């Protein structure tokens, strides 16, 4: 709050906070003892690390094409102004030399005919008259979301950089679309989310003619790794799959996770009390339908989804004589955090996708 209120003014206390909203994380504003719902400042951004200054709100802001910088938002006693300005420019010089395409949003009718949002990132130097292979990214959580934010793990711009269109779907269970939408994935891991992903893929194939539907790869980690494993047994639309730290056998995953409450919440109790729900959506029970070449990635120190899940998947693929490789990190957990390991991860993943989705590989 800048200054003191005049004697005739009513002193009001503003509350400002950031929250997910359809792929963004804008700053919301509300007043104490006000019955009105919080309102966004109207700016499309991903804000974090909010700090009050003397007369302004300071926060970090990032996007799909730039890491965080410090920004400033002026505000008055009753409402924030809509003009914001950057304070730091640490990455401007470097980013000015890199060709990165913006994040594009689209919507389509998914499961239960409900609206679902997706995002697309095109490769550098994109030519609408050319055909491009597709990287179809599946987020983790499962209560998570893709959006207009920067990360060195699963960076959409890096995936697009070597000539791919990248598509990301915020399926049922994603955050930023209301609590009912988020809760709808519990107990339905292979249901509505799978329908959303397939309908989203149908939509982009029909709507964007630059996508070569004969050269598509699916990639996911954590829940996204689970869904990659689920895709193996339920579709052969993809030329290859990348499965990182995913659940393969829901019953064995229950007994080896450090996050035991989560499995009981998602599947309605332990396996011996609700075995059918665990088995209904367990990818390992559909291994007889596996066909797609798959890269398996797992870390030894993953306590969320034990490394044995990755070994079970890889053993199954090898036993079925399906083209497959495994990238094993003895010093990583559920996330690949070490810089050199990250470089190896990106090279291995991109090389695997190129192997199956290059122009010369139009058929298996």
C-alpha positions in Angstrom: 0.0 0.0 0.0 1.6 3.3 -1.0 1.2 6.1 1.6 -1.5 6.4 4.2 -5.2 6.8 3.5 -6.8 10.2 3.8 -9.1 10.7 6.8 -12.1 10.4 4.5 -10.9 7.3 2.8 -11.8 3.8 4.0 -8.7 1.7 4.6 -8.9 -1.6 2.6 -6.6 -4.5 2.8 -5.8 -6.1 -0.6 -4.7 -9.7 -1.0 -2.7 -10.5 -4.1 -1.7 -14.0 -5.1 -0.8 -16.1 -8.1 -2.9 -19.2 -9.1 -3.1 -21.5 -12.1 -5.7 -20.6 -14.7 -5.9 -22.3 -18.0 -2.2 -22.7 -18.7 -1.2 -19.4 -17.1 -0.5 -18.3 -13.5 -1.7 -14.7 -13.3 -1.8 -12.4 -10.3 -5.3 -12.4 -8.7 -6.7 -9.6 -6.5 -9.3 -9.5 -3.8 -10.2 -7.4 -0.7 -10.6 -8.6 2.8 -14.3 -8.9 3.8 -15.3 -8.6 0.2 -17.9 -11.0 -1.2 -16.6 -10.6 -4.7 -14.6 -13.5 -6.2 -10.9 -12.8 -6.8 -10.1 -11.1 -10.1 -7.1 -11.5 -12.3 -5.0 -8.4 -13.2 -5.9 -9.2 -16.8 -2.3 -10.0 -17.9 -1.4 -13.3 -19.5 1.7 -14.4 -17.5 3.2 -17.0 -15.2 3.9 -15.2 -11.9 5.6 -16.6 -8.9 7.6 -15.5 -5.8 5.3 -12.6 -4.9 6.8 -9.9 -2.7 5.3 -6.6 -1.5 7.4 -3.5 -1.9 6.7 0.1 -0.7 4.3 0.9 -3.5 4.2 -2.2 -5.8 4.1 -5.9 -6.1 7.3 -7.6 -7.2 7.4 -11.1 -8.6 9.2 -13.4 -11.0 7.7 -13.9 -14.4 8.5 -16.6 -17.0 7.1 -17.9 -20.2 7.4 -20.9 -22.5 10.3 -19.1 -24.2 12.1 -17.3 -21.4 13.2 -18.2 -17.8 12.2 -16.1 -14.9 12.9 -12.4 -14.5 11.8 -9.9 -11.8 8.8 -7.8 -12.7 6.9 -5.0 -11.0 3.2 -4.3 -10.7 1.9 -1.0 -9.3 -1.2 -1.1 -7.3 -3.6 1.3 -5.5 -5.7 0.9 -2.4 -8.7 -0.6 -4.2 -7.3 -2.3 -7.3 -4.1 -3.1 -9.1 -3.1 -1.2 -12.2 -2.8 -3.2 -15.4 0.6 -1.9 -16.4 3.6 -4.1 -15.4 7.2 -3.7 -16.2 10.3 -5.8 -16.0 13.0 -4.9 -13.5 15.8 -7.4 -14.6 16.9 -8.3 -18.1 19.4 -11.1 -17.2 18.6 -13.3 -20.2 17.6 -10.7 -22.9 20.9 -10.7 -24.8 21.1 -14.5 -25.0 17.4 -15.0 -25.9 17.7 -12.5 -28.7 19.9 -14.9 -30.5 17.6 -17.9 -30.3 14.6 -18.5 -32.5 11.7 -19.8 -30.4 8.1 -20.0 -31.4 5.3 -18.8 -29.1 3.0 -21.1 -27.2 -0.3 -21.5 -29.1 -3.5 -22.5 -27.4 -6.4 -24.5 -28.8 -9.5 -26.2 -27.4 -11.5 -29.2 -28.4 -14.3 -31.5 -27.1 -12.8 -34.2 -25.0 -14.3 -36.9 -22.7 -18.0 -36.3 -21.8 -18.0 -33.7 -24.6 -16.3 -31.3 -22.2 -14.0 -28.6 -23.4 -10.3 -29.5 -23.1 -7.3 -27.2 -23.7 -4.2 -28.0 -25.5 -1.0 -26.2 -26.5 1.3 -26.2 -29.5 4.9 -25.1 -30.1 6.2 -25.0 -33.6 9.8 -25.5 -34.6 12.2 -22.6 -35.5 11.8 -21.4 -39.0 8.4 -23.0 -39.3 7.1 -23.2 -42.9 3.3 -23.9 -43.1 3.7 -25.5 -46.5 5.9 -28.3 -45.1 5.1 -31.4 -43.1 6.6 -31.9 -39.7 6.8 -34.9 -37.3 5.0 -34.6 -34.0 6.2 -34.9 -30.4 3.1 -35.5 -28.2 4.0 -34.7 -24.6 2.0 -36.1 -21.7 2.4 -34.3 -18.3 2.8 -35.8 -14.9 1.1 -35.3 -11.6 -1.4 -36.6 -12.7 -2.8 -33.4 -11.1 -0.5 -31.1 -13.0 -0.7 -29.1 -16.2 1.2 -27.8 -19.2 1.3 -24.0 -19.6 3.2 -20.8 -20.4 6.2 -21.5 -18.1 9.9 -22.3 -18.4 11.7 -25.4 -17.3 14.9 -27.2 -18.1 13.1 -30.5 -17.7 10.7 -31.4 -20.5 11.2 -28.1 -22.2 8.9 -27.8 -25.2 11.1 -25.4 -27.1 14.0 -27.8 -26.9 11.8 -30.6 -28.2 10.7 -28.5 -31.1 14.2 -27.2 -31.8 15.2 -30.1 -34.1 12.3 -29.8 -36.4 9.2 -31.1 -34.6 5.8 -29.7 -33.8 5.2 -30.2 -30.1 1.6 -30.7 -28.8 0.6 -30.9 -25.1 -2.9 -31.7 -23.8 -4.3 -30.6 -20.4 -6.5 -33.7 -20.1 -9.1 -34.4 -17.3 -7.2 -34.2 -14.0 -5.1 -31.2 -15.0 -5.0 -28.2 -12.7 -6.2 -24.7 -13.5 -9.6 -25.7 -14.7 -11.6 -26.0 -11.5 -11.5 -28.6 -8.7 -14.1 -30.9 -10.3 -12.0 -31.1 -13.5 -8.9 -31.9 -11.4 -10.6 -34.5 -9.2 -12.1 -36.3 -12.2 -8.9 -38.3 -12.8 -9.0 -40.1 -9.5 -9.8 -43.8 -10.0 -10.0 -43.2 -13.8 -6.4 -43.1 -14.9 -6.8 -44.9 -18.2 -10.3 -43.5 -18.8 -11.1 -39.8 -19.5 -7.5 -38.7 -19.8 -6.8 -41.3 -22.5 -10.0 -40.2 -24.4 -8.9 -36.6 -24.1 -5.4 -37.4 -25.5 -6.8 -39.4 -28.5 -9.4 -36.8 -29.3 -6.8 -34.1 -28.9 -4.5 -35.9 -31.4 -7.5 -36.3 -33.8 -8.1 -32.6 -33.5 -4.6 -31.4 -34.3 -4.2 -33.9 -37.2 -7.4 -32.5 -38.8 -6.8 -28.9 -37.9 -3.1 -28.4 -38.6 -2.1 -29.9 -42.0 1.6 -29.3 -41.3 1.5 -32.2 -38.9 2.6 -35.5 -40.5 0.4 -38.1 -38.8 2.7 -40.8 -40.1 5.5 -39.6 -37.9 4.3 -39.1 -34.4 5.9 -39.9 -31.1 4.4 -40.0 -27.5 6.5 -39.0 -24.6 5.7 -38.8 -20.9 7.1 -38.9 -17.3 5.6 -39.9 -14.0 1.9 -40.1 -14.7 2.9 -39.2 -18.2 5.1 -42.3 -18.1 2.2 -44.3 -16.9 0.1 -43.0 -19.8 2.9 -43.8 -22.2 2.7 -47.4 -20.9 -1.1 -47.4 -21.2 -0.8 -46.2 -24.8 1.4 -49.2 -25.5 -1.5 -51.5 -24.8 -4.3 -49.5 -26.3 -3.1 -47.8 -29.6 -0.5 -48.2 -32.3 -0.8 -44.7 -33.7 2.6 -43.7 -32.6 5.9 -44.6 -34.3 7.7 -44.7 -31.0 7.2 -44.0 -27.3 9.3 -42.6 -24.5 8.4 -43.8 -21.0 10.1 -42.0 -18.1 9.6 -43.1 -14.5 6.2 -44.4 -15.1 3.9 -46.9 -13.3 3.9 -50.2 -15.1 2.3 -52.6 -12.5 -0.1 -50.7 -10.2 0.1 -53.4 -7.4 3.9 -53.6 -7.2 4.0 -49.8 -7.4 1.8 -49.6 -4.3 4.3 -51.7 -2.3 7.4 -49.7 -3.3 6.4 -46.1 -3.2 7.2 -43.5 -0.5 4.0 -41.7 -1.2 1.6 -44.5 0.0 -1.3 -42.2 0.8 -1.4 -41.1 -2.8 -2.0 -44.6 -4.2 -4.7 -45.3 -1.6 -6.4 -42.0 -2.5 -6.3 -42.5 -6.2 -7.3 -46.2 -6.2 -9.7 -46.2 -3.2 -7.5 -48.1 -0.6 -4.8 -50.8 -0.7 -4.9 -53.5 -3.4 -6.2 -56.2 -1.2 -9.3 -54.1 -0.5 -9.9 -52.7 -4.1 -7.9 -55.1 -6.4 -10.2 -54.6 -9.4 -9.6 -50.9 -9.5 -5.8 -51.4 -9.4 -6.0 -54.0 -12.1 -8.5 -52.2 -14.3 -5.9 -49.6 -15.4 -2.6 -51.4 -14.8 -0.6 -51.3 -18.1 1.2 -54.6 -17.4 -2.0 -56.5 -17.9 -2.2 -55.4 -21.5 1.3 -56.4 -22.6 0.0 -58.9 -25.1 -1.0 -55.8 -27.2 2.3 -54.0 -27.1 3.8 -53.3 -30.5 5.4 -49.8 -30.4 9.2 -49.3 -30.1 9.9 -47.8 -26.7 12.7 -46.0 -24.8 12.5 -46.7 -21.1 14.1 -44.2 -18.6 14.4 -44.6 -14.8 16.5 -43.4 -11.9 17.8 -45.7 -9.2 16.9 -43.2 -6.5 13.3 -42.7 -7.5 11.2 -43.4 -4.4 8.0 -42.2 -5.9 7.9 -44.9 -8.6 10.6 -47.5 -7.8 13.2 -48.3 -10.5 11.7 -51.8 -10.6 8.7 -50.4 -12.5 11.1 -49.4 -15.3 12.9 -52.7 -15.2 9.6 -54.6 -15.4 8.6 -52.6 -18.5 11.9 -53.0 -20.2 12.0 -56.8 -19.5 8.5 -57.1 -20.9 9.4 -55.2 -24.1 12.6 -57.3 -24.5 10.7 -60.6 -23.9 8.2 -59.6 -26.6 11.1 -58.7 -29.0 9.8 -55.1 -29.4 12.5 -52.7 -30.3 13.5 -51.1 -27.0 16.3 -49.4 -25.0 16.7 -48.4 -21.4 18.4 -45.3 -20.1 19.3 -45.9 -16.5 20.5 -43.2 -14.1 22.2 -44.6 -10.9 22.4 -41.1 -9.4 19.0 -39.6 -10.2 15.6 -39.8 -8.5 12.1 -39.0 -9.9 13.6 -36.1 -11.8 16.8 -35.7 -13.8 18.5 -32.8 -12.0 22.2 -33.0 -12.7 23.2 -30.8 -15.7 25.4 -33.5 -17.5 22.7 -36.1 -16.9 20.1 -33.7 -18.4 22.2 -33.3 -21.6 22.5 -37.0 -21.9 18.7 -37.3 -21.3 17.8 -34.9 -24.1 20.3 -36.4 -26.6 19.1 -40.0 -25.9 15.4 -39.0 -26.1 15.8 -36.9 -29.3 18.0 -39.6 -31.0 15.4 -42.2 -30.2 12.5 -40.2 -31.6 14.6 -39.3 -34.7 15.3 -43.0 -35.2 11.6 -43.7 -35.7 10.2 -40.4 -36.9 12.7 -39.2 -39.5 11.4 -38.7 -43.0 12.8 -42.1 -44.1 10.7 -43.9 -41.4 7.2 -43.6 -42.7 6.4 -47.1 -41.8 7.4 -49.8 -39.3 
